[in-house]
Amino acid sequence: MATITGSIFNDNNTNNGTPWIYRPSLIGTEFADTIDGLSGDDKLYGGGGNDTLYGGIGNDYLDGGYGNDWLEGGIGNDYLYGGRGDDKLYGGAGDDKLYGDDGSDTLYGGNDSDTLDGGANNDKLYGELGNDDLNGGFGDDTLDGGSGNDNLFGYFDSDTLKGGDGKDYLDGGDGNDTLNGGAGDDILFGGSAMLKQRDILTGGLGNDIFDFNSLKDSQTSSLQRDVITDFAGNGNLAGDRIDLSDIDANHIIAGNQAFTFIGSAAFSGLGQIRYGGGILQANAIGDLAADFEISLTGSPSIVASDIIL
């Protein structure tokens, strides 16, 4: 095990007196190293082994390399790259960028506005304080925005997204996703259903919007339709809404036509939305059958103003 410590200045390793351009300033071994950049804008590279890297004060670059590493940015706008292995990344103070890469990684943004990307495998991302951007990447990921107005993207596979406090945007992407907006006026988009997958959507406290962009976003069978667990619209003296404005209500006519809400009546033509028994249905293709369905837990009241047509 090696312990490598930087200086209070911007560190650069030298080779016969010549700086290594584009090389990390402090380089670990193939074993378990502890590297501390102290002050200054440093570049730290762990190499092989299970390493511990501290950026300290300054705008630092930390690369864990191989192994299960611990990276802590400290104070400053830092870039943390986990590399291969199951890594833990802590941004600290400043607007940081964290990328887990391979392995099942855990990322903590810390203070300020951070960007977190899990990379491959099953990762856990925590935005914590500030207005953060969280990207799960591949794998079954867990994203928690924390406080602030955050953007959460699950991307592939089956993800769990929690907005936390603030006005958040949640996009599950592909897969069977579970979204919870938390406190604040949030926008929840389960994601495209290219593989006919089902999403569970919970708005939480606040006036939330449940966004659907395509007929494929929520299918018509019980195993494929999305579920909104806590809808409370104007019919319940609250302010949640379902946004269907991006869906063309009549695929026979060119353009993006608006739907018409007909209450609980049966379909009589194209471009209609009906609601009954806790199921919101839309007809847009060419017959009088439902082409799109959303399940609303508890069969809450629905009025026309609850739907953005």
C-alpha positions in Angstrom: 0.0 0.0 0.0 1.3 3.4 -0.9 0.4 6.8 0.6 0.9 9.7 -1.8 0.4 13.3 -0.8 0.3 16.4 -3.0 1.2 20.0 -2.2 -0.6 23.2 -1.7 0.1 24.0 -5.4 -1.1 22.6 -8.7 0.7 19.2 -8.8 2.3 17.7 -11.8 4.6 14.7 -11.8 7.8 15.2 -13.8 10.0 12.9 -15.8 13.6 14.1 -15.9 12.3 17.6 -15.2 9.7 17.6 -18.0 6.0 17.7 -16.9 3.9 14.7 -18.1 1.3 16.5 -20.2 -2.2 15.0 -19.9 -1.0 12.6 -17.2 -2.5 12.6 -13.7 -0.3 14.5 -11.3 -0.4 11.9 -8.5 -0.3 8.2 -9.7 -1.0 5.2 -7.6 0.4 1.7 -7.9 -1.2 -1.6 -8.8 -2.0 -2.1 -5.0 -4.3 -0.3 -2.6 -3.2 3.3 -2.4 -4.3 6.5 -0.5 -3.7 9.6 -2.5 -4.4 13.1 -1.2 -4.2 16.1 -3.5 -4.4 18.7 -0.6 -4.7 22.2 -2.1 -4.5 23.1 -5.8 -6.0 21.8 -9.0 -4.8 18.2 -9.0 -5.0 15.1 -11.1 -5.2 11.8 -9.2 -5.1 8.4 -10.7 -5.5 5.3 -8.5 -4.4 2.6 -10.9 -5.0 -1.0 -9.7 -6.1 -2.0 -6.3 -8.8 -0.7 -4.0 -7.8 2.9 -3.7 -8.8 6.0 -1.7 -8.5 9.4 -3.5 -9.0 12.8 -1.9 -9.0 15.8 -4.1 -8.9 18.4 -1.3 -9.3 22.1 -2.1 -9.3 23.0 -5.8 -10.8 21.8 -9.1 -9.6 18.3 -9.2 -9.7 15.3 -11.5 -9.9 11.9 -9.8 -9.7 8.5 -11.6 -10.1 5.4 -9.6 -8.9 3.0 -12.2 -9.3 -0.7 -11.5 -10.6 -2.0 -8.1 -13.3 -1.0 -5.7 -12.3 2.6 -5.0 -13.3 5.5 -2.8 -13.2 9.0 -4.4 -13.9 12.2 -2.6 -13.7 15.5 -4.5 -13.6 17.9 -1.5 -14.0 21.6 -2.1 -14.1 22.8 -5.7 -15.6 21.9 -9.1 -14.3 18.3 -9.4 -14.5 15.5 -11.9 -14.7 12.0 -10.4 -14.4 8.9 -12.6 -14.8 5.5 -10.8 -13.5 3.2 -13.5 -13.8 -0.5 -13.2 -15.1 -2.0 -9.9 -17.7 -1.2 -7.4 -16.8 2.4 -6.5 -18.1 5.1 -4.1 -17.9 8.7 -5.3 -18.5 11.8 -3.2 -18.5 15.1 -4.9 -18.4 17.4 -1.8 -18.7 21.1 -2.2 -18.8 22.6 -5.7 -20.5 21.8 -9.0 -19.1 18.3 -9.6 -19.3 15.7 -12.3 -19.4 12.1 -11.2 -19.2 9.1 -13.5 -19.3 5.6 -12.1 -18.5 3.6 -15.3 -18.3 -0.2 -14.8 -19.4 -1.9 -11.6 -22.2 -1.3 -9.2 -21.4 2.2 -8.0 -22.7 4.6 -5.4 -22.5 8.3 -6.2 -23.2 11.2 -3.8 -23.3 14.7 -5.3 -23.0 16.7 -2.1 -23.5 20.5 -2.1 -24.3 22.7 -5.1 -25.4 21.6 -8.6 -23.9 18.3 -9.7 -24.1 15.9 -12.6 -24.1 12.2 -11.8 -23.9 9.3 -14.3 -24.0 5.7 -13.0 -22.7 4.0 -16.2 -23.1 0.3 -16.5 -24.6 -2.2 -13.9 -26.9 -1.5 -10.9 -26.0 1.9 -9.4 -27.2 4.2 -6.7 -27.2 7.9 -7.3 -27.9 10.6 -4.6 -28.0 14.2 -5.7 -28.3 15.6 -2.2 -28.2 19.4 -2.0 -28.6 21.6 -5.1 -30.2 21.4 -8.5 -28.7 18.1 -9.9 -28.8 16.0 -13.0 -28.9 12.2 -12.4 -28.5 9.7 -15.2 -28.8 6.0 -14.3 -27.4 4.5 -17.5 -27.5 0.7 -17.9 -28.7 -1.5 -15.1 -31.5 -1.4 -12.5 -30.6 1.9 -10.9 -31.8 3.8 -7.9 -31.8 7.6 -8.2 -32.7 10.1 -5.5 -32.6 13.8 -6.3 -32.6 15.0 -2.7 -33.4 18.7 -2.2 -33.4 21.2 -5.1 -35.0 21.2 -8.6 -33.5 18.0 -10.1 -33.6 16.1 -13.4 -33.6 12.3 -13.1 -33.2 9.9 -16.1 -33.3 6.2 -15.6 -32.5 5.3 -19.2 -32.4 1.5 -19.6 -33.7 -1.4 -17.5 -35.9 -1.2 -14.4 -35.1 1.8 -12.3 -36.4 3.5 -9.2 -36.5 7.4 -9.3 -37.2 9.6 -6.3 -37.4 13.3 -6.9 -37.3 14.5 -3.2 -38.0 18.1 -2.4 -38.3 20.7 -5.2 -39.7 20.9 -8.7 -38.2 17.8 -10.3 -38.4 16.1 -13.7 -38.4 12.3 -13.7 -37.9 10.2 -16.8 -37.8 6.5 -16.3 -36.7 5.6 -19.9 -37.0 1.9 -21.0 -37.9 -0.7 -18.5 -40.4 -1.3 -15.7 -39.7 1.8 -13.7 -41.0 3.2 -10.4 -41.2 7.0 -10.1 -42.0 9.1 -7.0 -41.9 12.9 -7.4 -41.8 13.6 -3.7 -42.6 17.1 -2.4 -43.0 19.9 -5.0 -44.6 20.4 -8.4 -43.0 17.6 -10.4 -43.2 16.2 -13.9 -43.2 12.4 -14.2 -42.7 10.6 -17.5 -42.6 6.8 -17.3 -40.7 6.5 -20.5 -41.3 4.9 -23.9 -42.7 1.4 -24.0 -40.8 0.0 -26.9 -40.9 -3.4 -25.2 -44.4 -2.8 -23.8 -43.3 -2.3 -20.2 -45.2 -1.0 -17.2 -44.3 2.0 -15.0 -45.6 2.9 -11.5 -46.0 6.7 -11.0 -46.5 8.5 -7.7 -46.6 12.3 -7.7 -46.2 12.9 -4.0 -47.0 16.2 -2.4 -47.6 19.1 -4.8 -49.4 19.7 -8.1 -47.8 17.2 -10.4 -48.0 16.5 -14.1 -48.0 12.9 -15.4 -46.7 13.2 -19.0 -47.4 10.7 -21.8 -45.9 11.4 -25.3 -47.1 8.4 -27.3 -49.8 5.7 -27.5 -47.0 3.2 -26.8 -46.2 4.8 -23.5 -49.0 3.0 -21.7 -50.6 -0.1 -23.3 -54.1 -1.6 -23.0 -53.5 -4.8 -21.0 -53.3 -5.0 -17.2 -49.6 -6.0 -17.5 -48.6 -3.2 -19.8 -50.6 -0.1 -18.7 -48.9 2.5 -16.5 -50.3 3.0 -13.0 -50.7 6.4 -11.2 -51.0 5.7 -7.5 -52.0 9.0 -6.0 -53.8 11.1 -8.7 -55.6 14.1 -7.1 -56.9 16.5 -9.8 -59.4 19.3 -9.9 -62.2 16.7 -9.2 -60.6 16.3 -5.8 -59.9 20.0 -5.2 -56.2 19.5 -5.9 -54.0 20.2 -8.9 -52.5 17.0 -10.5 -52.9 16.7 -14.3 -52.4 14.1 -17.0 -50.7 15.6 -20.1 -51.7 13.9 -23.4 -51.1 17.0 -25.6 -48.2 15.3 -27.5 -50.3 12.4 -28.6 -52.2 12.8 -31.9 -55.8 12.1 -31.2 -56.7 11.2 -34.8 -54.0 9.3 -36.7 -56.1 9.4 -39.9 -55.8 13.2 -40.2 -52.4 14.9 -40.6 -51.0 16.9 -37.7 -51.5 16.6 -34.0 -55.2 16.7 -33.1 -56.5 17.3 -29.6 -58.5 14.8 -27.7 -62.1 15.3 -26.5 -63.1 14.1 -23.0 -66.4 12.3 -23.0 -66.6 11.3 -19.3 -67.8 7.7 -18.8 -69.7 7.5 -22.1 -68.7 4.8 -24.6 -66.5 5.7 -27.6 -68.5 7.0 -30.6 -65.6 8.2 -32.8 -61.9 8.9 -33.0 -60.0 11.3 -30.8 -62.0 10.6 -27.6 -61.0 10.0 -24.0 -63.2 8.3 -21.5 -62.8 7.3 -17.8 -64.5 4.7 -15.7 -63.6 2.1 -13.1 -60.2 3.7 -12.5 -59.1 3.3 -16.1 -58.5 6.3 -18.4 -58.8 5.2 -22.1 -58.0 6.9 -25.4 -59.1 6.1 -28.9 -57.0 7.4 -31.8 -56.3 4.9 -34.5 -59.5 3.8 -36.4 -62.0 1.7 -34.5 -64.0 2.2 -31.3 -61.6 0.2 -29.1 -59.1 1.7 -26.6 -55.6 2.3 -28.0 -54.1 3.6 -24.8 -54.9 3.1 -21.1 -53.8 4.4 -17.7 -54.8 2.8 -14.4 -55.6 5.3 -11.5 -55.4 3.7 -8.1 -58.5 4.2 -6.0 -60.6 5.4 -8.9 -60.3 9.1 -8.1 -62.7 11.6 -9.7 -61.6 12.9 -13.1 -62.9 16.0 -14.9 -61.9 17.5 -18.2 -59.6 20.1 -16.6 -57.5 17.3 -15.1 -56.3 16.3 -18.6 -54.1 18.5 -20.9 -55.6 17.5 -24.2 
